Amino acid sequence: MRILIVGSGGREHALVEVIAKSKIATELFCVGHNAGISSLATMVPLALSNHAGIVEFAVQHAIEFAVIGPDEALVAGLADVLEAQGIPCFGPSKIASRLEGSKAFAKDFMVRNHIPTPSYQVFSDIAAAREYLSRCSFPVVVKADGLALGKGVVIAETHEEAEQALEAMMVQKIFASSGQTVVLEEFVSGPEVSLLVLSDGTQVKPLVSCMDHKRVFEGDKGPNTGGMGVIAPNPFYTEQIATQCMKSIVLPTIAALKREGSPFVGCLFFGLMLTSQGPVVIEYNCRFGDPEAQVALSLLDGDVLEILLSCRNGTLDQVSVESRKASACSVTLASGGYPIAYEKRKIITVGNLPMGVSLFHGGTAYDEDGQLVSDGGRVLHVVGKGKTLAEAMCVAYQAVDVISYEGKQYRKDIGIRALQEEEHGSSCVHNPYS
């Protein structure tokens, strides 16, 4: 079976790696450029926005199934365009992708379908937003309505910080049109959970729960990023909470999408907050999370391509979707200065990786001399696996030590909070980089 993966980051590298192991995958192609993926799939040098070019390639190369990774391609309707040309896709339609494409739409969707979410107000006029800030309580969460590479959310502790966020989004337009409308959301607290579920439009099957670390610095300090690391499973997401979330959040979301004429086919990401009043939805993403996909797919049993095909074909209830009884820890290695400003083309050296480690390339390339170099903000994702979270963390950070490039930046506390939550410790419960 000839497969096209659209996108070329760490998420797509993880997808390519598991799909390549399928007994029914015969040839893989991948849109974009990525040094790690190039050893597993033929790279197709097209821009994600070039839908006509992607469709033309898919038709000419008799692609039998397309897996769309990035949010921008899905929100722009690439799945619809490919399906119209007879190319079956894993990925939601443009109308279903509005859940991620517009935070205002997502919030309104949740309210009308009685899905728990923090209270909010939507503003397209900065004067009205400022007037609201003059009488609201703090902290308050300021969100750009549209896509912003995971960086369009500011937790404003003070009125001044909220004003600065409004100025940046609505006046300076740091997120272009994505910040023309903003959502001002009630601040809630509690453990965060990243939950990925697969859906064929009717049936739903969850993957392993994850805990993301979005802030750039240790202790959850600094600006938001696309993700500096993730662990799975999330110890805060107990069986009792999982049952509650399926009943009050996941199943109602999938049912409401179908009822409203936009059945969801693909992977739906629920960003959850476990508050003292119960779980609430902070955000939806209409695709595999990045870096959540790197750990979730690493722990997923079975033929992943067959599972993805079952979503597209409406037969998800006929396949097994089970995760191994193990743990995984992913540490993101970023470029110096990320997420604000950073340099590329830094030579990367990789030593002998320990057993139990997978290395997924986020932003890499080969230079004119054939050397591996950095080519993005998030460069590599180091995924360690083990019987316990402590083992997974240890092996991941051991691997971090044997990877070098100028300006290498990473968090040294990935998994620490989750480890502290677990009932039983280990001989490696300390952070080796503290």
N, C-alpha and C positions, 0 to 999 in steps of 0.2 A: 504494500500500500504506500502510495506517494503522499508524503505529509509536508505541509507548509506551516512553519511556526512564524508568526508575525511579531517582531520585536527582537531585541538583541541585548537585554540586560541580564542581571543575575537570575531573575525569575525565569526568563526564557532559556538560559543555560540549564537550569534545573529541569525544566520541561523537556528540553532536547535530550538530556541524559536519561531520564526515565522512559521517554518514548522510544529512544534508540534500543532499549532492551526488549521492546515488545516483539512477540513472535510474528506479528502481522505487519510490522513496519519494514518496508524494503528500501526506501530512499527518503532522506530528510533534507529539506531546504529551510533556510531561515532568513528573514528579511532584516537587513541591517549589517552591522559589522561588530565582531567580537572575537578576540583571539582564542578564547577558550572554546567557544561554540564551533569554530572553524575546523576543528579536528573531528567533529561528529556530524556536521551537516554542511551542505553547500551554501555559502553565504550569497544572498541576493542583494546587491548594493542599491536599494531603493529607499526613499524617504517614507516614513510611516504615513505622511499626508498624501502620498502619491497613490491614491486608491485605484486610479485607472491603470497605472503601471503594475500594481500588485495583482489586479484582476487579470490583466493581459498575461502576466507571467504564469499565473495559476492555470489559465486556460491552455496556454501554449505547452505547458509542461505536464498536462493531464493530472493536476493535483486532485487527489481523491478526498482529502480532509484538511481543513485549515484550523489551526489553534491560534487564537488572537490573544496576545498577552497584555499590551499596554492600554491604559484607560483612554488616552486620546483617540486611538483608532476605533475603539468600541463606541465612545460617545459620538464620534463623527459618523458612525453608521457603516463601518467597513463590513461587518457581518452581513448586513442587509444586501450590500452591493455584491459580495461574493455569492451569497445564496441565490440572488437573482440570476447569476450566471451558472447556476447548477453546481456550485462548490459548497458542499456541506461544511458547516462551521461549528466549532466549540466557542461560544461567546454570545452574549445577549444582543438583541436588536438595539437599534438606536433609541427607540422609545423606552425600552426597559432600562437602558443605560442612563436614563435621566436621574436615576437614584444617586449616581455618582457625579454626573455632569452638572447638577445644580443642587447645592445644599438646601436652598430655599424650597425647591420642589420636594426634596426628600423629607424635610421637616413637615411640610404640609401633608405629604402622603402618610407619614406616621400618625399625625394628629387625626386625620379623617378615618384612619383604620385602627385607631385605639392601640397603637404600638407605643410602649413607654419611651419617652425621650425628654430631655430637659426643656423647659420653657424657653421661648425665643421671640425675637422680633426681626423682621426683614426690612432693610432700608436700601433705596436707590438714590436717596437724597441725603447728602452729608449733613445738611443743617438739621434735618429731622433726626438723624442718627446722633448728632451731638446733643440735641435737646433730650433725647432718651438717656444718654450717658449722664446728663446732669442730675438725674433723679434715680438712677439704678444703683444697685449694691455691687460691691466689688469683692473678689475678682469677678470679671466678666470675660467671656470667650468671644473673640472677634474672628469671624470666618469669612474668607473670600467665597463668594457663591460658586464660582467655577473651578476648573482644574488648576492646580498650582504646584504640582510635583510633590505633594505631601507637605508643602511649606506654607500653606495659606491659612494657618490657624495660629492665633496669638492669644495666650492666656494673660490678660492684662490685670495686673495686681492693683493698679491705681488708675485714677481718671486720666492722668497724664499719659500713661502707657496706652490706654485705650484710644485717646486722641491721636497719638502717634501712629497707631495701627490704622486708624481710619484715614489719616492723611496719606500714609504710604499706599494703601490699597485704592482709595477712591480718587485721590488727587494726583499723586506721583505715578499711579498706575503700575506699580512694580509687578503686578500679575496681569498686566494688559486688561483685556475686557473681563477677565475672570473676577476682578475686584470692583467692577462697576456697581454691583449689588453686594451687600454684606449681610451676614446673619449675626446678630448679637444674641448670644446664648447664655442662659443661666450656668454658672460654674457649679459642677458637682464633683464629688471626690469619691475615691474608692479604688480598688484594684481594677486595672484594665485587662480586657481579654480580647484577643483577635480570634475570631471564629470564622473559618472558611467552610462553606457548605456547597455541595454539588447539587444541581437541580436540573431536571429535564422539563421543567415547566409545571410539573405536578408533584412528582416525588422529590424528596429531599434526603440527602445523606451527608452528615458532617464529617470533616476531617479532624485531625487532632487539634486541640485548642493550643493557642500560642500566647506568648507575652512579648510584645514589641517594646523597644527602647528607642523612642523617637527623638529625644533631645540629644544635642551633639556632645554634651559633656557629661562626665560622671555625676551621679546624684541627680540625674534628670534636670540638668541646668543647661542654659543656652537656648538658641533657637531650635525650632522643629526641623527635622530632616526627613528624607524618604525612609529612614530607618537605620539605626546604628547597630542593631543586633536583635536577636529574638531567641527565645527558648520554647521548647515544647516537651511534654504537655505543660499547661499552665496549672500550677497547684491550687490556685484560687478557684478554678473552674471545676468544682466538685460535681459528683453525679447528681446530687440534689439540685444544684444550680443549673446544670445542663438540662435536666428535665424541665425545670421552670422556664428556661430560655426557649427551649423548643416549643413549649406550649403557648407562651405569651408573646414571643418575638419572631422566631424563625418561621414556623408554620403559618402564622397570620400574615407575614410579609409575602411569602410565596403565593398563598391563596389570594391575597389582595391584588397582587400583580396580575395573576391570571384573570381574576374577576374584572379588573379594569382594562382588560384587553391587551396587556403587555406581558405575557408569560415569560418567565426568566429561564433561559437555557444557558448554563455555564456555571461559573463559580461566583457565588455571592459572598462578599466579605462583610461581616458584622463587627464593627468596632463597638465593644460593649464596655460599660462602666458598672461595676458591682457596688452600688451605693447602699447606704444603710436602709433605704426604703425599697430596695430591690434593684434588679438589673435594668439598665436603660441603654438605648442605642445612641451612641455619639455620632456615628457616621456609617454609611454604606459605601462599599467599593464594589464595582461590578466585574471584578476579575480577581485572579490570584494576587494576594498581597506580595509585596517585595520589600523585606526579605522573608516573610512568612512562608512563601512557597518553597523556599530552599530547605526549610526544616520539615514542613508538612509532607512534601513529596519524597523527601529522604526516608521518612518513616512509613510511607504508604505501601501496603502489601498489594500483590497482584499485578496484572497487566494494566498499566495506567492508560494506555491508548484505548483498550477495550472499554475502560470505565468512562473515558471522555466521549467515546463514540456512543455509549449508551445514553448519555445526557442528550446528545443531538437527536438520537433516534427514539426518544421517549421510552426507553427500556431500562431506566436506572434501577428499577425494582428487581431486575433480573440478574444483577451483578453484585458481587460482594465488595464493599468498601470498608476495609479494616486497616487500622494502623498498628504497627508492631508495638509490643510492650517494651518500649525503650524510651530514651530521652535524647534530645538533640539541642545543641547550642550553636548559634551562628553569630560570629563576630564580624562586623563590617569594617574593612580597611578602607579609609577614605583618603582623598588628597588633602594635603595641608591647606588650611583655610576654609575647607568645606563647612557649611553650605553657602558661605558668602562669596568668596572669591578664591580661586585655586588655579594652580598651573597643571598642565598636562605634559605628556611625553617624558615622564620620569622612568628610567630603566628599572625594571622589576627583576629581582632574583628570588627564586624559590628553592629552598633546600629540601632535604628529605622530610616529607610529611609523615607524621606518625600514623599508625594504623587507626582506622575509625574516623578518618578525616576526608571530607569532600571539599574541593575548592571550586567555587563558582565565580566566574568572571562577570563583573558588573560593567566596568568601563575600562577595557583594555584593547590594545592593538599591537601590531608588529611594525617597527620602524623600517626604514629603508635597508638597514643592515640585518633585518630579521630578528631583532631583539624585542622582547616583550616590554611594552611601556604602558604607563597609565594613560587613560583616554576619557576620563570622566570624574565626577565628584566622588561617587562610591565606586571604588576600583575592584575590590575582591570581597567575596563572602566566604569566610572560613567556617565550615560546619563540622563540628565534632559530635560523634554519636557514642552512646554508652548505655549500660544497663540502668544507670542512675543519672540524674542531672549533674551531680558532682563530677562523675566520670566524664560526661560529655563536655562540661566546662573545662576541665583540666586538659583534655586532649585538644580542644579548640585553641586554648591559649598557648599550649606547647607548639602548635602549628603556626600561630601568629609570630612566634619568636624566630622562625626560620624563613620568614618572608620579609624582604627588605626593599625599600625604595625611598628616595628623598622626600621628606615631608609626610611620611606615613602617619596617619592619624586614626585612632580608634579608642573606644571606651574600654576601660579596664574592669568594669563592674557588671558586665552583661550576665544576668542570671542570679546575681547576689540576693536580690529581694525575694526571688522565687525560692532560692535555696533555703533562706531563713524561714520560709513558710512551711517547708516540708517537716513532717513529724520526726523523721529519723535523719540524723546527720551522717557524716562520712569522714574518713581520714583526710579528705581533700575539701573540707568545707570552707577553708579560707580562700580569699582571692589571691592568687599567686602574684598579682601585680599591685597589691595594696601597699 
